[in-house]
Amino acid sequence: GGPFTDRTRTCYLGSIFDEPVSDSGSAQAVYVDQFNVLGFLPSSRLFKHDIKPMDKASEELYALKPVTFKYNSDKNGMTQYGLIAEEVAEVNPDLVLHGKTGIDTVRYEQINAMLLNEFL
């Protein structure tokens, strides 16, 4: 089950080029799953179950340590802002994604909702 089971509307990625989005008012973030299928993360209640208030679950954000860094592959050396995925996994393993070689990335889209919970 899930939002990515309708294979009639899927897009398999070959390559993505540097193309601007012409109408950002209707733009939507897209994600690539473990099968290289392009899709979006739905927010509608129709796609969710076991919905509960977040309550104090977001307090673990205070244990995260934001950093500045430079990507090894960036020849321009531009300063980036973010988190170290291995450190985030120690706080909450559900906030990272794993790849072929281990922990790959932080699920920043999940952290956004947790931040909102802390401000409200």
Backbone hydrogen bonds in HBPLUS format (Angstrom, degrees):
<---DONOR---> <-ACCEPTOR-->    atom                        ^
c    i                          cat <-CA-CA->   ^        H-A-AA   ^      H-
h    n   atom  resd res      DA  || num        DHA   H-A  angle D-A-AA Bond
n    s   type  num  typ     dist DA aas  dist angle  dist       angle   num
A0005-THR N   A0002-GLY O   3.38 MM   3  5.88 159.7  2.43 122.4 121.0     1
A0007-ARG N   A0005-THR O   3.05 MM   2  5.73 117.7  2.45 111.4  94.8     2
A0009-ARG N   A0006-ASP O   3.28 MM   3  6.12 171.2  2.28 122.0 124.6     3
A0038-LEU N   A0011-CYS O   2.96 MM  27  5.33 165.4  1.98 154.8 159.5     4
A0019-GLU N   A0017-PHE O   2.86 MM   2  5.77 118.1  2.25 115.6  98.9     5
A0026-SER N   A0023-ASP O   3.07 MM   3  5.88 161.5  2.10 123.0 127.6     6
A0027-ALA N   A0024-SER O   3.34 MM   3  4.71 158.6  2.39  90.0  96.2     7
A0031-TYR N   A0039-GLY O   2.69 MM   8  5.40 161.0  1.73 155.6 161.6     8
A0039-GLY N   A0031-TYR O   2.88 MM   8  5.40 153.1  1.95 153.5 160.6     9
A0033-ASP N   A0037-VAL O   2.97 MM   4  5.40 161.1  2.01 143.9 147.5    10
A0036-ASN N   A0033-ASP O   2.95 MM   3  5.29 155.2  2.01 124.1 123.7    11
A0047-PHE N   A0044-SER O   3.10 MM   3  5.84 162.1  2.13 120.4 124.4    12
A0048-LYS N   A0045-ARG O   3.05 MM   3  5.19 169.5  2.06 114.9 117.6    13
A0057-ALA N   A0054-MET O   3.13 MM   3  5.73 160.4  2.17 143.7 142.1    14
A0059-GLU N   A0056-LYS O   2.97 MM   3  5.50 163.5  2.00 118.7 124.2    15
A0061-LEU N   A0058-SER O   3.03 MM   3  5.81 167.2  2.04 122.0 126.2    16
A0062-TYR N   A0059-GLU O   3.13 MM   3  5.97 159.6  2.17 121.6 125.2    17
A0063-ALA N   A0060-GLU O   2.97 MM   3  5.47 159.0  2.01 113.9 120.7    18
A0064-LEU N   A0061-LEU O   2.99 MM   3  5.36 158.3  2.03 111.3 118.4    19
A0067-VAL N   A0082-GLY O   2.81 MM  15  5.60 163.5  1.84 155.6 160.7    20
A0082-GLY N   A0067-VAL O   3.04 MM  15  5.60 163.4  2.06 158.8 161.4    21
A0069-PHE N   A0080-GLN O   3.07 MM  11  5.24 148.6  2.17 130.8 136.2    22
A0080-GLN N   A0069-PHE O   2.73 MM  11  5.24 163.0  1.76 162.4 166.6    23
A0074-ASP N   A0071-TYR O   3.08 MM   3  5.27 159.9  2.12 109.6 116.0    24
A0077-GLY N   A0074-ASP O   3.17 MM   3  5.40 150.7  2.26 104.3 112.8    25
A0087-GLU N   A0084-ILE O   2.97 MM   3  5.46 123.8  2.30 111.7 125.5    26
A0088-VAL N   A0084-ILE O   3.05 MM   4  6.37 155.0  2.11 152.6 160.6    27
A0089-ALA N   A0085-ALA O   2.92 MM   4  6.16 155.5  1.98 152.6 158.6    28
A0090-GLU N   A0087-GLU O   3.22 MM   3  5.29 129.7  2.49  95.5 107.9    29
A0091-VAL N   A0088-VAL O   2.97 MM   3  5.20 131.0  2.22 102.9 116.2    30
A0092-ASN N   A0088-VAL O   2.83 MM   4  6.11 169.5  1.84 164.0 166.5    31
A0095-LEU N   A0092-ASN O   3.03 MM   3  5.74 168.1  2.05 124.5 128.0    32
A0107-ARG N   A0095-LEU O   2.78 MM  12  5.15 170.7  1.78 138.2 138.1    33
A0097-LEU N   A0105-THR O   2.87 MM   8  5.39 152.6  1.95 149.9 155.6    34
A0104-ASP N   A0097-LEU O   2.78 MM   7  5.77 168.9  1.80 153.3 157.1    35
A0105-THR N   A0097-LEU O   3.36 MM   8  5.39 158.9  2.41 135.8 141.6    36
A0099-GLY N   A0102-GLY O   2.63 MM   3  5.32 164.9  1.65 165.7 165.5    37
A0102-GLY N   A0099-GLY O   3.41 MM   3  5.32 166.4  2.43 102.1 106.0    38
A0110-GLN N   A0107-ARG O   2.92 MM   3  5.64 149.0  2.02 120.9 129.0    39
A0111-ILE N   A0108-TYR O   3.03 MM   3  4.98 116.5  2.44  95.1 111.1    40
A0112-ASN N   A0108-TYR O   3.09 MM   4  6.42 147.3  2.20 154.3 162.0    41
A0114-MET N   A0110-GLN O   3.37 MM   4  6.69 154.7  2.44 143.3 150.4    42
A0115-LEU N   A0111-ILE O   2.86 MM   4  6.12 155.4  1.92 156.5 162.8    43
A0116-LEU N   A0112-ASN O   3.07 MM   4  6.34 158.2  2.12 148.2 153.9    44
A0117-ASN N   A0113-ALA O   3.06 MM   4  6.32 151.9  2.14 143.0 150.1    45
A0118-GLU N   A0114-MET O   3.16 MM   4  6.49 143.8  2.30 142.4 151.5    46
A0118-GLU N   A0115-LEU O   3.07 MM   3  5.15 123.1  2.41  96.9 111.2    47
A0119-PHE N   A0115-LEU O   3.14 MM   4  6.48 139.9  2.31 146.4 157.2    48
A0119-PHE N   A0116-LEU O   3.15 MM   3  5.19 129.1  2.43  96.4 109.6    49
A0120-LEU N   A0116-LEU O   3.11 MM   4  6.30 137.3  2.30 148.9 159.5    50
